[in-house]
């Protein structure tokens, strides 16, 4: 079996430039929506790292990926990597609801981003971003504890 090598991540400037280009390349409502969402992500998570992965997807991460944004023909899809584990009292997620890991928000033309209520308002979205960041932070801590306890057991043997 051939060994696989992981492609190195882009540096933050390169990733930002790719995302900027992606947004400029689509001159319609989808780029406006994704640009607004990007702004909200950066406001909700000042330590966010923007990346460009999977052959052309903007990815936002902090202690791991937490959201992927894609412009499709008829929608903007925002996929939360661990969305199934996030509290969503405002029922913002509208795709992947039966899955065990991810959840998504599909935004179609004409959906208001700033409307209060069931769909994607700024406050509700930022709340999900903060929850995703916290989920990743806790997951990293748990992995460190597990590794530490495993190392201790091995060294005690």
C-alpha positions in Angstrom: 0.0 0.0 0.0 1.4 3.4 -1.0 2.0 5.9 1.7 -0.2 9.0 1.4 1.2 12.4 2.2 -0.9 15.2 3.6 -0.8 18.4 1.6 0.5 21.3 3.8 -2.1 23.9 4.7 -1.9 27.2 2.9 -0.5 30.0 5.0 -3.2 32.4 6.2 -2.5 35.0 3.6 -2.7 32.5 0.7 -6.0 31.1 2.1 -7.5 34.6 2.6 -6.5 35.5 -1.0 -8.1 32.3 -2.4 -11.3 33.0 -0.5 -11.3 36.6 -1.7 -10.9 35.3 -5.3 -13.6 32.7 -4.9 -16.0 35.4 -3.7 -15.0 37.8 -6.5 -15.4 35.1 -9.1 -19.2 34.8 -8.5 -20.9 38.1 -8.9 -24.4 37.4 -7.6 -26.3 36.9 -4.4 -24.3 33.9 -3.4 -21.0 35.7 -3.0 -22.8 38.5 -1.0 -24.2 35.9 1.3 -20.9 34.0 1.8 -19.1 37.3 2.3 -21.6 38.3 5.0 -21.3 34.9 6.7 -17.5 35.2 6.6 -17.6 38.6 8.3 -19.9 37.1 11.0 -17.5 34.2 11.5 -14.6 36.6 12.0 -16.6 38.7 14.5 -17.8 35.7 16.5 -14.3 34.0 16.6 -11.4 36.5 16.5 -8.9 33.5 16.6 -10.4 31.9 13.5 -8.0 30.5 10.9 -9.3 30.7 7.4 -8.2 27.8 5.1 -8.8 26.6 1.6 -9.3 22.9 1.4 -10.8 20.0 -0.6 -10.1 21.4 -4.1 -11.8 24.7 -3.5 -13.7 25.1 -0.3 -13.3 27.9 2.2 -12.9 26.4 5.7 -12.9 28.1 9.0 -11.1 26.4 11.9 -10.1 26.9 15.5 -8.7 23.7 17.2 -9.9 21.9 14.1 -12.4 22.6 11.3 -15.8 23.8 12.3 -17.4 25.2 9.2 -17.1 24.8 5.4 -18.8 27.2 3.1 -19.6 26.5 -0.5 -21.5 28.3 -3.3 -23.7 25.9 -5.3 -25.8 26.7 -8.3 -29.0 27.4 -6.2 -27.7 27.9 -2.7 -24.9 28.7 -0.3 -24.2 25.7 1.9 -22.6 26.1 5.4 -21.6 22.8 6.8 -20.8 22.6 10.5 -18.3 19.7 11.0 -19.8 18.7 14.4 -23.2 20.3 14.0 -25.0 17.3 15.4 -23.3 18.0 18.8 -24.3 21.7 18.9 -27.4 23.1 20.6 -29.6 24.7 18.0 -32.6 26.2 19.9 -33.4 28.6 17.0 -33.6 25.7 14.5 -31.1 27.3 12.2 -29.8 24.0 10.8 -32.0 22.9 7.8 -30.0 20.1 6.3 -28.3 16.9 7.6 -30.7 16.8 10.5 -30.7 13.0 10.8 -26.9 12.7 10.6 -24.7 11.7 13.5 -22.0 14.3 13.0 -22.5 17.2 10.6 -25.4 19.7 10.1 -25.8 22.3 7.5 -27.5 25.5 6.7 -28.7 25.8 3.1 -29.3 29.4 2.2 -31.3 30.0 -1.0 -31.9 33.2 -2.9 -34.3 35.5 -1.1 -33.7 34.1 2.4 -32.9 37.0 4.6 -29.7 36.8 6.6 -30.7 39.4 9.1 -34.3 38.4 9.9 -35.0 37.4 13.4 -36.7 34.1 13.8 -36.3 30.6 12.6 -33.7 31.1 9.9 -30.3 32.7 9.7 -30.2 35.9 11.8 -26.8 37.3 12.8 -27.1 36.6 16.5 -28.3 33.0 16.0 -25.5 32.3 13.5 -22.8 33.8 15.8 -24.2 31.7 18.7 -23.6 28.6 16.6 -20.1 29.7 15.7 -19.2 30.2 19.3 -20.7 26.8 20.2 -18.7 25.1 17.4 -15.5 26.8 18.7 -16.2 25.6 22.2 -17.0 22.1 21.0 -13.6 21.9 19.3 -11.8 23.3 22.3 -13.3 20.7 24.7 -12.6 17.9 22.2 -8.9 18.9 22.0 -8.7 19.0 25.8 -10.3 15.5 26.0 -7.9 14.1 23.5 -4.9 15.5 25.4 -6.2 14.0 28.7 -6.7 10.7 27.0 -3.2 10.7 25.6 -1.8 11.7 28.9 -3.6 8.9 30.8 -2.6 6.4 28.1 1.1 7.5 28.3 1.0 7.3 32.1 -0.5 3.7 32.0 2.2 2.7 29.5 5.0 4.1 31.5 3.7 2.5 34.7 3.8 -0.9 33.0 
